[in-house]
Amino acid sequence: MANLKETAQWETGIYQLETSDPVMGGEDGVDNRQAKQLANRTAYLKEQVESLGSDKANANHSHAIADITNLQTTLNSKANATDLTSANSNFTTLRNILVGVPIPHPLSSVPTGCLVMNGQSFNKTLYPVLATKYPSGVLPDLRGEFIRGWDNGRGVDSGRNLLSLQGDAIRNLEGRISGIVTQFGGVLNATGVFKVDPTKFDNIFGSSTKVSDYGDYLGFDASLVVPTASENRPRNIAFHYICLAA
């Protein structure tokens, strides 16, 4: 089994295998073309680095800074200036899109360049990109909150504006109790989802008798069946909401 032959030269591009290329190995086989190009680049860079060490040894390190600068210049010359400008522009565009977007952060500390989203005001002059997202100069308070997709005309959560706060709620629960009578009276009290209208029982015990005059009652307690709390919520994991600021 032979090794690839390497040539210390800078390859301007790396060949892209096409679906129409045949499966072919060997010294000049298309399957080895990419590996040879990358090996040539590596050998080229290795020579450049080794030449620095040799030059510095011969000159008692007097030209170390100049040698490093020359290497940087050589490497930079291999990069396309237009591509670098385009990459920098694309990075700036992507960064500006991400500024102000809530990020679930697993630590209590806030990284440099970010702000915690706890409803505080921020300096719009210091963070002009963030100010375009939040013109009021105030970040949303996401402590203990869930984020919901904007309805945007779908009709599932209509009547909402972006960044509007919505309180907790559940679907309406209805029930009925009727015709329940004991030897002491009728349904005398009900709580929660059940509501008793005493006037419905007037004719059972007399024209002025109300069910609240008796001691029996029926109650409703959802915690006997499902977990309950002071709010409605799904299962969740707590993260620290922060955002990139610029």
C-alpha positions as CSV (number, residue, x, y, z in Angstrom):
1,M,0.0,0.0,0.0
2,A,1.6,3.3,-1.2
3,N,1.3,6.7,0.3
4,L,0.2,9.8,-1.6
5,K,3.0,11.8,-3.2
6,E,3.0,15.3,-1.6
7,T,4.3,18.5,-3.3
8,A,4.9,21.6,-1.2
9,Q,2.8,24.0,-3.0
10,W,-0.3,26.1,-2.3
11,E,-3.5,24.8,-3.9
12,T,-5.8,27.6,-4.8
13,G,-8.9,25.4,-4.5
14,I,-10.0,22.0,-3.3
15,Y,-11.7,19.8,-6.0
16,Q,-15.4,19.0,-5.4
17,L,-16.4,15.4,-6.1
18,E,-19.2,15.2,-8.6
19,T,-22.0,12.6,-8.8
20,S,-20.8,11.8,-12.3
21,D,-17.2,11.1,-11.3
22,P,-16.2,7.5,-11.5
23,V,-14.9,5.6,-8.5
24,M,-11.2,5.6,-9.2
25,G,-8.2,5.2,-6.9
26,G,-4.5,5.3,-7.7
27,E,-2.0,8.1,-7.8
28,D,-4.0,10.2,-10.3
29,G,-7.5,8.8,-9.4
30,V,-10.2,11.3,-8.8
31,D,-10.9,9.8,-5.3
32,N,-7.4,10.9,-4.2
33,R,-7.5,14.4,-5.7
34,Q,-8.8,16.2,-2.7
35,A,-6.5,14.4,-0.3
36,K,-3.4,15.3,-2.5
37,Q,-4.5,19.0,-2.6
38,L,-4.8,19.2,1.2
39,A,-1.5,17.3,1.7
40,N,0.2,19.8,-0.7
41,R,-1.1,22.7,1.3
42,T,0.0,21.1,4.6
43,A,3.5,20.5,3.2
44,Y,3.7,24.1,1.9
45,L,2.7,25.6,5.3
46,K,5.2,23.2,7.1
47,E,8.0,24.5,4.9
48,Q,7.1,28.1,5.7
49,V,7.0,27.4,9.5
50,E,10.3,25.5,9.4
51,S,12.0,28.2,7.4
52,L,11.1,30.7,10.2
53,G,12.8,28.5,12.8
54,S,15.9,28.2,10.6
55,D,16.1,31.9,9.8
56,K,15.8,32.8,13.5
57,A,18.5,30.4,14.5
58,N,20.9,31.8,11.9
59,A,20.2,35.4,12.8
60,N,20.2,34.9,16.6
61,H,16.5,35.6,16.6
62,S,17.0,39.2,15.4
63,H,14.5,38.8,12.6
64,A,11.8,36.9,14.4
65,I,9.1,39.6,14.2
66,A,9.9,40.3,10.5
67,D,9.8,36.5,9.7
68,I,6.4,36.1,11.4
69,T,5.1,39.2,9.6
70,N,6.3,37.8,6.3
71,L,4.5,34.5,7.0
72,Q,1.3,36.3,7.8
73,T,1.6,38.3,4.6
74,T,2.2,35.2,2.6
75,L,-0.9,33.5,4.1
76,N,-3.0,36.6,3.6
77,S,-2.0,36.7,0.0
78,K,-3.5,33.3,-0.5
79,A,-6.9,34.6,0.7
80,N,-9.3,36.3,-1.7
81,A,-9.9,39.9,-0.4
82,T,-13.4,39.9,-1.9
83,D,-14.2,36.7,-0.1
84,L,-13.0,38.1,3.2
85,T,-15.0,41.3,2.8
86,S,-18.1,39.2,1.9
87,A,-17.6,36.9,4.9
88,N,-17.2,39.9,7.3
89,S,-20.4,41.5,5.8
90,N,-22.3,38.2,6.2
91,F,-21.1,37.9,9.8
92,T,-22.2,41.4,10.7
93,T,-25.6,40.8,9.1
94,L,-26.1,37.5,11.1
95,R,-25.0,39.2,14.3
96,N,-27.4,42.0,13.8
97,I,-30.2,39.5,13.3
98,L,-29.4,37.7,16.5
99,V,-29.1,40.9,18.6
100,G,-32.0,41.1,21.0
101,V,-33.2,37.5,20.4
102,P,-33.8,35.7,23.7
103,I,-31.1,33.0,24.3
104,P,-31.8,30.3,27.0
105,H,-28.5,30.5,29.0
106,P,-27.8,27.7,31.5
107,L,-25.7,29.9,33.9
108,S,-26.7,32.7,36.3
109,S,-23.8,34.9,35.1
110,V,-24.2,37.0,31.9
111,P,-21.5,36.7,29.2
112,T,-19.7,39.8,28.0
113,G,-21.6,41.4,25.2
114,C,-25.0,40.2,26.4
115,L,-27.7,41.6,28.6
116,V,-30.1,39.7,30.9
117,M,-33.8,40.1,29.8
118,N,-35.4,41.2,33.1
119,G,-37.4,44.2,31.9
120,Q,-34.7,46.8,32.5
121,S,-33.9,49.9,30.4
122,F,-30.8,50.0,28.3
123,N,-28.7,52.8,26.7
124,K,-29.9,53.1,23.1
125,T,-26.8,55.1,22.1
126,L,-24.6,52.4,23.4
127,Y,-26.6,49.6,21.8
128,P,-28.0,51.1,18.5
129,V,-28.8,47.7,16.9
130,L,-30.7,46.6,20.0
131,A,-32.6,49.9,19.9
132,T,-34.0,49.0,16.5
133,K,-35.5,45.9,18.0
134,Y,-36.8,47.6,21.2
135,P,-37.4,51.3,20.3
136,S,-38.7,51.9,23.8
137,G,-35.3,51.2,25.2
138,V,-36.7,48.6,27.6
139,L,-36.1,44.8,27.3
140,P,-38.9,42.4,27.9
141,D,-39.0,40.8,31.4
142,L,-38.8,37.1,30.6
143,R,-38.2,35.9,34.2
144,G,-40.7,33.1,34.8
145,E,-42.3,33.5,31.4
146,F,-42.9,31.3,28.4
147,I,-42.5,32.5,24.8
148,R,-45.4,32.1,22.4
149,G,-45.3,32.3,18.6
150,W,-47.1,35.5,17.3
151,D,-50.5,34.6,15.8
152,N,-49.9,36.8,12.7
153,G,-53.4,36.3,11.3
154,R,-53.8,32.6,11.9
155,G,-56.7,33.0,14.3
156,V,-55.4,30.8,17.2
157,D,-54.3,33.6,19.4
158,S,-55.8,36.6,17.7
159,G,-55.8,40.2,18.9
160,R,-52.2,40.1,20.1
161,N,-49.4,42.5,19.3
162,L,-45.8,41.5,19.2
163,L,-44.2,41.6,22.7
164,S,-47.6,41.9,24.3
165,L,-48.0,40.2,27.7
166,Q,-50.7,37.6,28.2
167,G,-51.9,36.3,31.6
168,D,-52.5,32.7,32.4
169,A,-55.9,31.1,31.7
170,I,-57.6,27.7,31.2
171,R,-60.6,26.7,29.1
172,N,-63.9,27.2,30.9
173,L,-65.1,24.2,33.0
174,E,-68.9,23.7,33.3
175,G,-71.0,21.3,35.4
176,R,-74.4,20.7,36.8
177,I,-75.9,19.2,40.0
178,S,-79.6,18.6,40.1
179,G,-82.2,16.5,41.9
180,I,-79.9,15.7,44.9
181,V,-82.0,15.5,48.1
182,T,-81.1,14.1,51.6
183,Q,-83.2,13.8,54.7
184,F,-81.7,17.1,55.9
185,G,-82.3,19.0,52.8
186,G,-81.0,19.6,49.3
187,V,-77.6,20.5,47.9
188,L,-76.7,23.1,50.4
189,N,-73.3,24.3,49.1
190,A,-70.9,23.9,46.2
191,T,-67.5,25.4,45.5
192,G,-65.2,25.7,42.6
193,V,-66.7,24.6,39.3
194,F,-70.1,24.0,40.9
195,K,-72.5,26.8,41.7
196,V,-75.8,26.4,43.5
197,D,-78.7,28.7,42.9
198,P,-80.8,28.4,46.2
199,T,-84.0,29.6,44.5
200,K,-84.1,26.3,42.5
201,F,-85.0,24.5,45.7
202,D,-87.6,26.8,47.1
203,N,-90.5,24.5,46.2
204,I,-88.9,21.5,47.9
205,F,-88.7,22.8,51.4
206,G,-91.1,25.6,51.4
207,S,-91.6,28.9,49.7
208,S,-88.8,30.7,51.6
209,T,-86.4,27.8,52.3
210,K,-82.9,28.1,50.9
211,V,-80.4,25.3,50.6
212,S,-77.8,27.3,52.5
213,D,-79.9,26.7,55.7
214,Y,-78.7,23.1,55.8
215,G,-75.3,21.5,56.7
216,D,-74.7,19.1,53.8
217,Y,-72.7,20.2,50.8
218,L,-70.8,19.0,47.8
219,G,-67.3,20.2,47.0
220,F,-65.0,20.1,43.9
221,D,-61.2,19.5,44.4
222,A,-59.2,19.0,41.2
223,S,-56.0,18.1,43.2
224,L,-57.6,14.7,44.0
225,V,-57.1,13.8,40.4
226,V,-54.3,16.0,38.8
227,P,-51.4,18.1,40.0
228,T,-52.4,21.6,40.9
229,A,-50.5,24.9,41.5
230,S,-51.1,28.6,41.6
231,E,-50.7,28.8,37.8
232,N,-51.3,26.8,34.7
233,R,-48.0,25.4,33.2
234,P,-46.6,22.6,31.2
235,R,-43.5,20.6,32.3
236,N,-40.5,22.8,31.9
237,I,-36.8,23.4,32.6
238,A,-35.7,26.8,34.0
239,F,-33.1,28.7,31.9
240,H,-31.7,32.2,32.2
241,Y,-32.9,34.4,29.3
242,I,-30.2,36.7,28.0
243,C,-29.7,38.4,24.6
244,L,-26.8,39.6,22.5
245,A,-26.4,43.4,22.7
246,A,-24.8,45.6,20.1
